[in-house]
């Protein structure tokens, strides 16, 4: 007798207790998740700047770090310059974690070989003066840029180094104080980015199912959209909350940057602004470990009561539940957070075993854009996005908009979604401006858009 389910695809047997037949597909697709030298994903990531350490973590001793699958050491020399070198000395392989920091560069403890922050050999004291080692070899080194309390590395070909993106977020509003933080997650970097591409999880994980972590507004199921921007796309949700429409849009910028408003908006009064609470990078340590590293924006909007302080942020420290794995296991089971949802997918999520739905469009879009960008690098092209410039700050688009609408005006879900998208993209149309001037111009555009929509629906 032949089993009627033999040869069926995993997950397609819908009979009760069909675990034997519904085994997951093999986890053998590493195209977008690999980060090592020579891998498709790793070569792509090496064309960008990546934060990897807080400035405050770098004292008077070298710090061993692992980044994109490479073992490195970072230090600040006596003149204040930061060096990021291959960890093992090119002479005999001793670790420069035990190097002696000099006024200029660092000396290997084993035989005193002296390296500058760019890897140049300055001295080989045990060798004869005539030896040509200094002019023949160098220690592997990477460029470092220090910005807003974070250390960034560029680990790709020097002649393809992009401009460093100084995002406009840090200087707006005028009272903004960016505070650095770094979280360690035992999973692949793509899983962290995909969490930000999935705005429907804010309703369930942060409001409906796992505890009231965001405001009650997030219990209202939204219309989702993922429109393109010059740096990637918006991961956005549009809700009708009473007499107001609430549009929340987060930045997803390739390859691994994101910005997210806080979860406190009650949508009970009109407002509009560029309002990220967190700017973060999902940085690959290796294929199985990552940093969630970035800046928290403490200002009069995100911190109106002053209850959050800079010391609330740091290494594996952020004042929002569920971002670390240090709570008791039972407590995490009762009220899980982002850490639990992302990390428990596995060190490298098995995407072949997924069953995606309509609300996963942002995740699918990110994977397609990432795959295309990796292919571009493989074929010798510069990826189309993000568009970065060295002329002034790189514009971003994470925002919140709350507008009052007449009863019934946007009850149709398609009309609500269409208005939300056009309102959020108004910030793209005004990105030649900065700060308050940009918000004022966008406010006028949104008011005009709402009038157009109301006139259309009234016909």
KENU-907262 format. One record per residue (C-alpha): residue number from 1; x, y, z. Coordinates in steps of 0.05 Angstrom, whole numbers, padded with zeros to 5 digits, always signed. Last residue first. Layout:
+-----+--------+--------+--------+
|   k |      X |      Y |      Z |
+-----+--------+--------+--------+
| NUM |      X |      Y |      Z |
...
+-----+--------+--------+--------+
END
This chain:
+-----+--------+--------+--------+
|   k |      X |      Y |      Z |
+-----+--------+--------+--------+
| 459 | -00360 | +01255 | -00086 |
| 458 | -00342 | +01264 | -00013 |
| 457 | -00286 | +01213 | -00017 |
| 456 | -00249 | +01254 | -00069 |
| 455 | -00256 | +01320 | -00030 |
| 454 | -00234 | +01286 | +00033 |
| 453 | -00173 | +01257 | -00002 |
| 452 | -00154 | +01324 | -00033 |
| 451 | -00161 | +01360 | +00034 |
| 450 | -00118 | +01307 | +00067 |
| 449 | -00064 | +01316 | +00015 |
| 448 | -00064 | +01391 | +00024 |
| 447 | -00057 | +01383 | +00099 |
| 446 | -00001 | +01332 | +00088 |
| 445 | +00036 | +01380 | +00042 |
| 444 | +00030 | +01438 | +00092 |
| 443 | +00057 | +01394 | +00148 |
| 442 | +00114 | +01372 | +00103 |
| 441 | +00137 | +01444 | +00093 |
| 440 | +00136 | +01457 | +00167 |
| 439 | +00172 | +01391 | +00182 |
| 438 | +00227 | +01408 | +00131 |
| 437 | +00237 | +01477 | +00161 |
| 436 | +00240 | +01447 | +00231 |
| 435 | +00298 | +01401 | +00212 |
| 434 | +00328 | +01403 | +00143 |
| 433 | +00305 | +01418 | +00072 |
| 432 | +00321 | +01383 | +00006 |
| 431 | +00284 | +01324 | +00037 |
| 430 | +00216 | +01357 | +00025 |
| 429 | +00188 | +01309 | -00027 |
| 428 | +00215 | +01250 | +00013 |
| 427 | +00179 | +01275 | +00076 |
| 426 | +00114 | +01276 | +00036 |
| 425 | +00125 | +01202 | +00029 |
| 424 | +00092 | +01191 | +00096 |
| 423 | +00030 | +01229 | +00075 |
| 422 | +00025 | +01193 | +00008 |
| 421 | +00031 | +01124 | +00041 |
| 420 | -00020 | +01139 | +00096 |
| 419 | -00070 | +01168 | +00046 |
| 418 | -00066 | +01105 | +00004 |
| 417 | -00073 | +01059 | +00064 |
| 416 | -00135 | +01095 | +00090 |
| 415 | -00166 | +01096 | +00020 |
| 414 | -00153 | +01021 | +00013 |
| 413 | -00181 | +01007 | +00083 |
| 412 | -00246 | +01045 | +00069 |
| 411 | -00264 | +01082 | +00134 |
| 410 | -00225 | +01143 | +00111 |
| 409 | -00279 | +01197 | +00114 |
| 408 | -00326 | +01159 | +00161 |
| 407 | -00324 | +01210 | +00216 |
| 406 | -00284 | +01273 | +00195 |
| 405 | -00208 | +01267 | +00200 |
| 404 | -00158 | +01290 | +00251 |
| 403 | -00085 | +01281 | +00234 |
| 402 | -00028 | +01243 | +00269 |
| 401 | +00038 | +01236 | +00233 |
| 400 | +00099 | +01199 | +00258 |
| 399 | +00165 | +01197 | +00222 |
| 398 | +00226 | +01157 | +00199 |
| 397 | +00249 | +01192 | +00134 |
| 396 | +00324 | +01201 | +00132 |
| 395 | +00369 | +01250 | +00095 |
| 394 | +00444 | +01240 | +00093 |
| 393 | +00477 | +01302 | +00123 |
| 392 | +00515 | +01351 | +00079 |
| 391 | +00554 | +01339 | +00015 |
| 390 | +00587 | +01271 | +00025 |
| 389 | +00528 | +01237 | -00005 |
| 388 | +00494 | +01169 | +00002 |
| 387 | +00441 | +01138 | -00041 |
| 386 | +00424 | +01073 | -00007 |
| 385 | +00410 | +01043 | -00055 |
| 384 | +00429 | +01030 | -00127 |
| 383 | +00484 | +00980 | -00111 |
| 382 | +00553 | +00995 | -00141 |
| 381 | +00567 | +00947 | -00198 |
| 380 | +00623 | +00896 | -00205 |
| 379 | +00580 | +00835 | -00220 |
| 378 | +00585 | +00806 | -00151 |
| 377 | +00571 | +00874 | -00122 |
| 376 | +00507 | +00880 | -00162 |
| 375 | +00487 | +00809 | -00143 |
| 374 | +00492 | +00828 | -00069 |
| 373 | +00449 | +00889 | -00082 |
| 372 | +00397 | +00847 | -00118 |
| 371 | +00395 | +00797 | -00060 |
| 370 | +00387 | +00854 | -00010 |
| 369 | +00330 | +00886 | -00049 |
| 368 | +00295 | +00819 | -00055 |
| 367 | +00304 | +00802 | +00018 |
| 366 | +00280 | +00871 | +00039 |
| 365 | +00218 | +00866 | -00004 |
| 364 | +00201 | +00797 | +00024 |
| 363 | +00207 | +00823 | +00095 |
| 362 | +00165 | +00883 | +00078 |
| 361 | +00111 | +00840 | +00046 |
| 360 | +00105 | +00796 | +00108 |
| 359 | +00034 | +00819 | +00123 |
| 358 | +00008 | +00780 | +00063 |
| 357 | +00033 | +00714 | +00091 |
| 356 | +00098 | +00675 | +00092 |
| 355 | +00103 | +00600 | +00106 |
| 354 | +00175 | +00591 | +00128 |
| 353 | +00217 | +00527 | +00122 |
| 352 | +00264 | +00553 | +00068 |
| 351 | +00278 | +00614 | +00110 |
| 350 | +00313 | +00572 | +00164 |
| 349 | +00336 | +00627 | +00211 |
| 348 | +00411 | +00628 | +00224 |
| 347 | +00427 | +00626 | +00298 |
| 346 | +00356 | +00600 | +00307 |
| 345 | +00288 | +00632 | +00302 |
| 344 | +00293 | +00637 | +00378 |
| 343 | +00339 | +00698 | +00372 |
| 342 | +00288 | +00743 | +00337 |
| 341 | +00225 | +00731 | +00378 |
| 340 | +00262 | +00727 | +00444 |
| 339 | +00303 | +00790 | +00432 |
| 338 | +00242 | +00828 | +00407 |
| 337 | +00203 | +00815 | +00471 |
| 336 | +00172 | +00758 | +00510 |
| 335 | +00124 | +00770 | +00568 |
| 334 | +00105 | +00704 | +00602 |
| 333 | +00161 | +00664 | +00569 |
| 332 | +00212 | +00719 | +00584 |
| 331 | +00191 | +00717 | +00657 |
| 330 | +00200 | +00642 | +00658 |
| 329 | +00269 | +00648 | +00629 |
| 328 | +00293 | +00698 | +00680 |
| 327 | +00313 | +00764 | +00646 |
| 326 | +00383 | +00769 | +00616 |
| 325 | +00365 | +00755 | +00543 |
| 324 | +00363 | +00828 | +00521 |
| 323 | +00314 | +00873 | +00484 |
| 322 | +00251 | +00848 | +00519 |
| 321 | +00232 | +00908 | +00561 |
| 320 | +00255 | +00978 | +00541 |
| 319 | +00305 | +01018 | +00581 |
| 318 | +00368 | +00996 | +00542 |
| 317 | +00429 | +00958 | +00568 |
| 316 | +00468 | +00903 | +00534 |
| 315 | +00527 | +00951 | +00530 |
| 314 | +00502 | +01021 | +00544 |
| 313 | +00438 | +01060 | +00556 |
| 312 | +00405 | +01079 | +00622 |
| 311 | +00466 | +01121 | +00637 |
| 310 | +00443 | +01171 | +00585 |
| 309 | +00380 | +01185 | +00626 |
| 308 | +00308 | +01167 | +00615 |
| 307 | +00255 | +01196 | +00661 |
| 306 | +00264 | +01266 | +00632 |
| 305 | +00188 | +01274 | +00631 |
| 304 | +00185 | +01291 | +00556 |
| 303 | +00235 | +01236 | +00535 |
| 302 | +00219 | +01219 | +00463 |
| 301 | +00190 | +01287 | +00446 |
| 300 | +00232 | +01333 | +00489 |
| 299 | +00296 | +01297 | +00468 |
| 298 | +00334 | +01234 | +00480 |
| 297 | +00351 | +01200 | +00414 |
| 296 | +00379 | +01130 | +00425 |
| 295 | +00439 | +01115 | +00381 |
| 294 | +00464 | +01051 | +00350 |
| 293 | +00483 | +00979 | +00358 |
| 292 | +00445 | +00914 | +00352 |
| 291 | +00507 | +00872 | +00347 |
| 290 | +00508 | +00803 | +00315 |
| 289 | +00525 | +00730 | +00323 |
| 288 | +00516 | +00667 | +00280 |
| 287 | +00546 | +00684 | +00212 |
| 286 | +00599 | +00729 | +00243 |
| 285 | +00599 | +00793 | +00284 |
| 284 | +00548 | +00819 | +00236 |
| 283 | +00522 | +00889 | +00249 |
| 282 | +00448 | +00906 | +00254 |
| 281 | +00452 | +00982 | +00255 |
| 280 | +00407 | +01025 | +00296 |
| 279 | +00376 | +01094 | +00301 |
| 278 | +00327 | +01092 | +00359 |
| 277 | +00273 | +01142 | +00380 |
| 276 | +00260 | +01165 | +00310 |
| 275 | +00216 | +01227 | +00305 |
| 274 | +00214 | +01266 | +00241 |
| 273 | +00150 | +01303 | +00258 |
| 272 | +00076 | +01312 | +00255 |
| 271 | +00022 | +01323 | +00307 |
| 270 | -00053 | +01324 | +00316 |
| 269 | -00081 | +01298 | +00381 |
| 268 | -00103 | +01232 | +00412 |
| 267 | -00057 | +01186 | +00373 |
| 266 | -00032 | +01157 | +00439 |
| 265 | +00041 | +01155 | +00415 |
| 264 | +00085 | +01116 | +00464 |
| 263 | +00117 | +01063 | +00419 |
| 262 | +00179 | +01102 | +00401 |
| 261 | +00196 | +01118 | +00329 |
| 260 | +00243 | +01071 | +00292 |
| 259 | +00305 | +01081 | +00250 |
| 258 | +00341 | +01027 | +00211 |
| 257 | +00410 | +01012 | +00182 |
| 256 | +00432 | +00944 | +00156 |
| 255 | +00446 | +00944 | +00081 |
| 254 | +00407 | +00981 | +00061 |
| 253 | +00363 | +01031 | +00095 |
| 252 | +00297 | +01012 | +00129 |
| 251 | +00267 | +01074 | +00159 |
| 250 | +00205 | +01070 | +00203 |
| 249 | +00137 | +01101 | +00188 |
| 248 | +00080 | +01110 | +00237 |
| 247 | +00016 | +01141 | +00210 |
| 246 | -00041 | +01153 | +00259 |
| 245 | -00108 | +01175 | +00232 |
| 244 | -00151 | +01210 | +00284 |
| 243 | -00225 | +01211 | +00302 |
| 242 | -00221 | +01145 | +00340 |
| 241 | -00156 | +01112 | +00321 |
| 240 | -00152 | +01099 | +00247 |
| 239 | -00086 | +01064 | +00235 |
| 238 | -00030 | +01069 | +00183 |
| 237 | +00031 | +01025 | +00190 |
| 236 | +00099 | +01035 | +00157 |
| 235 | +00164 | +01001 | +00140 |
| 234 | +00192 | +01055 | +00096 |
| 233 | +00241 | +01038 | +00041 |
| 232 | +00315 | +01040 | +00022 |
| 231 | +00359 | +01102 | +00024 |
| 230 | +00326 | +01144 | -00031 |
| 229 | +00257 | +01120 | -00007 |
| 228 | +00213 | +01062 | -00030 |
| 227 | +00143 | +01050 | -00004 |
| 226 | +00130 | +00992 | +00045 |
| 225 | +00057 | +00993 | +00066 |
| 224 | +00014 | +00964 | +00121 |
| 223 | -00058 | +00980 | +00140 |
| 222 | -00063 | +00976 | +00215 |
| 221 | -00094 | +00932 | +00269 |
| 220 | -00113 | +00974 | +00329 |
| 219 | -00078 | +00944 | +00389 |
| 218 | -00021 | +00993 | +00375 |
| 217 | -00061 | +01051 | +00402 |
| 216 | -00059 | +01017 | +00470 |
| 215 | +00012 | +01045 | +00478 |
| 214 | +00071 | +00998 | +00469 |
| 213 | +00096 | +00944 | +00517 |
| 212 | +00026 | +00920 | +00537 |
| 211 | +00040 | +00846 | +00541 |
| 210 | +00056 | +00788 | +00495 |
| 209 | -00008 | +00780 | +00454 |
| 208 | -00041 | +00847 | +00438 |
| 207 | +00008 | +00904 | +00449 |
| 206 | +00083 | +00894 | +00436 |
| 205 | +00086 | +00825 | +00404 |
| 204 | +00019 | +00830 | +00369 |
| 203 | +00011 | +00901 | +00345 |
| 202 | +00085 | +00916 | +00337 |
| 201 | +00092 | +00850 | +00300 |
| 200 | +00050 | +00881 | +00244 |
| 199 | +00108 | +00928 | +00229 |
| 198 | +00153 | +00873 | +00200 |
| 197 | +00212 | +00905 | +00164 |
| 196 | +00243 | +00922 | +00232 |
| 195 | +00245 | +00849 | +00252 |
| 194 | +00275 | +00834 | +00184 |
| 193 | +00336 | +00876 | +00202 |
| 192 | +00349 | +00835 | +00265 |
| 191 | +00340 | +00769 | +00228 |
| 190 | +00389 | +00791 | +00175 |
| 189 | +00445 | +00800 | +00227 |
| 188 | +00449 | +00725 | +00243 |
| 187 | +00437 | +00704 | +00314 |
| 186 | +00467 | +00705 | +00384 |
| 185 | +00449 | +00778 | +00399 |
| 184 | +00494 | +00828 | +00434 |
| 183 | +00466 | +00897 | +00447 |
| 182 | +00504 | +00963 | +00438 |
| 181 | +00484 | +01033 | +00460 |
| 180 | +00502 | +01105 | +00441 |
| 179 | +00464 | +01167 | +00466 |
| 178 | +00441 | +01221 | +00417 |
| 177 | +00420 | +01285 | +00453 |
| 176 | +00366 | +01323 | +00415 |
| 175 | +00349 | +01393 | +00440 |
| 174 | +00350 | +01423 | +00370 |
| 173 | +00303 | +01371 | +00343 |
| 172 | +00339 | +01346 | +00303 |
| 171 | +00414 | +01345 | +00300 |
| 170 | +00425 | +01269 | +00305 |
| 169 | +00372 | +01251 | +00254 |
| 168 | +00407 | +01284 | +00194 |
| 167 | +00450 | +01222 | +00184 |
| 166 | +00525 | +01229 | +00176 |
| 165 | +00535 | +01176 | +00123 |
| 164 | +00611 | +01164 | +00114 |
| 163 | +00626 | +01171 | +00040 |
| 162 | +00635 | +01104 | +00006 |
| 161 | +00702 | +01066 | +00003 |
| 160 | +00710 | +01032 | -00065 |
| 159 | +00784 | +01049 | -00074 |
| 158 | +00800 | +01023 | -00005 |
| 157 | +00770 | +00954 | -00019 |
| 156 | +00725 | +00934 | +00039 |
| 155 | +00730 | +00934 | +00115 |
| 154 | +00704 | +01003 | +00134 |
| 153 | +00698 | +01008 | +00209 |
| 152 | +00655 | +01052 | +00253 |
| 151 | +00668 | +01072 | +00326 |
| 150 | +00608 | +01102 | +00362 |
| 149 | +00604 | +01161 | +00411 |
| 148 | +00572 | +01209 | +00362 |
| 147 | +00621 | +01192 | +00306 |
| 146 | +00689 | +01159 | +00304 |
| 145 | +00713 | +01134 | +00236 |
| 144 | +00760 | +01074 | +00230 |
| 143 | +00797 | +01050 | +00168 |
| 142 | +00820 | +00978 | +00169 |
| 141 | +00888 | +00946 | +00180 |
| 140 | +00926 | +00883 | +00159 |
| 139 | +00998 | +00888 | +00185 |
| 138 | +01049 | +00909 | +00132 |
| 137 | +01102 | +00876 | +00090 |
| 136 | +01159 | +00894 | +00041 |
| 135 | +01183 | +00963 | +00062 |
| 134 | +01188 | +00946 | +00136 |
| 133 | +01215 | +00877 | +00123 |
| 132 | +01274 | +00903 | +00083 |
| 131 | +01330 | +00885 | +00132 |
| 130 | +01387 | +00936 | +00133 |
| 129 | +01375 | +00959 | +00205 |
| 128 | +01386 | +00887 | +00230 |
| 127 | +01324 | +00857 | +00264 |
| 126 | +01306 | +00856 | +00338 |
| 125 | +01277 | +00927 | +00334 |
| 124 | +01227 | +00915 | +00277 |
| 123 | +01202 | +00986 | +00270 |
| 122 | +01148 | +01029 | +00238 |
| 121 | +01111 | +00973 | +00201 |
| 120 | +01050 | +01005 | +00167 |
| 119 | +00984 | +00976 | +00190 |
| 118 | +00944 | +01040 | +00183 |
| 117 | +00944 | +01052 | +00259 |
| 116 | +01020 | +01047 | +00258 |
| 115 | +01054 | +00981 | +00275 |
| 114 | +01116 | +00967 | +00318 |
| 113 | +01147 | +00898 | +00322 |
| 112 | +01169 | +00890 | +00394 |
| 111 | +01186 | +00816 | +00393 |
| 110 | +01129 | +00784 | +00433 |
| 109 | +01091 | +00845 | +00461 |
| 108 | +01072 | +00870 | +00392 |
| 107 | +01079 | +00946 | +00392 |
| 106 | +01021 | +00994 | +00378 |
| 105 | +01010 | +01059 | +00340 |
| 104 | +01043 | +01126 | +00353 |
| 103 | +01048 | +01146 | +00425 |
| 102 | +01052 | +01071 | +00438 |
| 101 | +01002 | +01019 | +00460 |
| 100 | +01035 | +00954 | +00481 |
|  99 | +01004 | +00894 | +00447 |
|  98 | +00969 | +00840 | +00488 |
|  97 | +00906 | +00842 | +00445 |
|  96 | +00958 | +00844 | +00390 |
|  95 | +00955 | +00769 | +00391 |
|  94 | +01020 | +00732 | +00376 |
|  93 | +01022 | +00707 | +00304 |
|  92 | +01097 | +00702 | +00292 |
|  91 | +01113 | +00764 | +00250 |
|  90 | +01045 | +00782 | +00220 |
|  89 | +01018 | +00797 | +00289 |
|  88 | +00950 | +00766 | +00301 |
|  87 | +00890 | +00811 | +00313 |
|  86 | +00884 | +00842 | +00245 |
|  85 | +00885 | +00915 | +00259 |
|  84 | +00836 | +00970 | +00278 |
|  83 | +00872 | +01033 | +00300 |
|  82 | +00843 | +01095 | +00333 |
|  81 | +00882 | +01160 | +00337 |
|  80 | +00886 | +01195 | +00405 |
|  79 | +00961 | +01213 | +00403 |
|  78 | +00978 | +01159 | +00453 |
|  77 | +00944 | +01105 | +00411 |
|  76 | +00871 | +01085 | +00415 |
|  75 | +00861 | +01010 | +00405 |
|  74 | +00822 | +00959 | +00365 |
|  73 | +00840 | +00886 | +00354 |
|  72 | +00813 | +00841 | +00300 |
|  71 | +00787 | +00770 | +00289 |
|  70 | +00747 | +00768 | +00224 |
|  69 | +00678 | +00738 | +00214 |
|  68 | +00645 | +00804 | +00194 |
|  67 | +00671 | +00834 | +00259 |
|  66 | +00705 | +00802 | +00319 |
|  65 | +00735 | +00848 | +00370 |
|  64 | +00795 | +00845 | +00417 |
|  63 | +00804 | +00910 | +00456 |
|  62 | +00873 | +00942 | +00465 |
|  61 | +00885 | +00976 | +00532 |
|  60 | +00880 | +01050 | +00553 |
|  59 | +00805 | +01054 | +00545 |
|  58 | +00758 | +01037 | +00488 |
|  57 | +00689 | +01018 | +00513 |
|  56 | +00669 | +01091 | +00519 |
|  55 | +00677 | +01100 | +00444 |
|  54 | +00622 | +01048 | +00435 |
|  53 | +00642 | +00990 | +00390 |
|  52 | +00624 | +00959 | +00323 |
|  51 | +00593 | +01011 | +00277 |
|  50 | +00594 | +00989 | +00204 |
|  49 | +00614 | +01030 | +00143 |
|  48 | +00596 | +00998 | +00077 |
|  47 | +00626 | +00960 | +00017 |
|  46 | +00647 | +00902 | +00063 |
|  45 | +00574 | +00882 | +00070 |
|  44 | +00572 | +00862 | -00004 |
|  43 | +00634 | +00819 | +00001 |
|  42 | +00606 | +00784 | +00061 |
|  41 | +00539 | +00770 | +00028 |
|  40 | +00570 | +00737 | -00032 |
|  39 | +00623 | +00699 | +00008 |
|  38 | +00696 | +00716 | -00006 |
|  37 | +00710 | +00743 | +00063 |
|  36 | +00657 | +00721 | +00113 |
|  35 | +00587 | +00749 | +00122 |
|  34 | +00539 | +00695 | +00098 |
|  33 | +00465 | +00711 | +00109 |
|  32 | +00441 | +00734 | +00041 |
|  31 | +00467 | +00674 | +00000 |
|  30 | +00465 | +00624 | +00057 |
|  29 | +00409 | +00578 | +00033 |
|  28 | +00419 | +00508 | +00062 |
|  27 | +00369 | +00503 | +00119 |
|  26 | +00337 | +00438 | +00097 |
|  25 | +00261 | +00440 | +00091 |
|  24 | +00223 | +00431 | +00155 |
|  23 | +00189 | +00363 | +00169 |
|  22 | +00114 | +00360 | +00156 |
|  21 | +00106 | +00286 | +00143 |
|  20 | +00126 | +00261 | +00212 |
|  19 | +00093 | +00320 | +00245 |
|  18 | +00025 | +00302 | +00215 |
|  17 | -00012 | +00300 | +00281 |
|  16 | -00078 | +00324 | +00250 |
|  15 | -00081 | +00322 | +00173 |
|  14 | -00057 | +00385 | +00137 |
|  13 | +00002 | +00354 | +00099 |
|  12 | +00033 | +00414 | +00062 |
|  11 | +00086 | +00435 | +00113 |
|  10 | +00143 | +00400 | +00077 |
|   9 | +00125 | +00383 | +00004 |
|   8 | +00093 | +00316 | -00011 |
|   7 | +00136 | +00260 | -00038 |
|   6 | +00098 | +00207 | +00001 |
|   5 | +00032 | +00235 | +00026 |
|   4 | -00013 | +00181 | -00003 |
|   3 | +00028 | +00126 | +00029 |
|   2 | +00028 | +00068 | -00020 |
|   1 | +00000 | +00000 | +00000 |
+-----+--------+--------+--------+
END
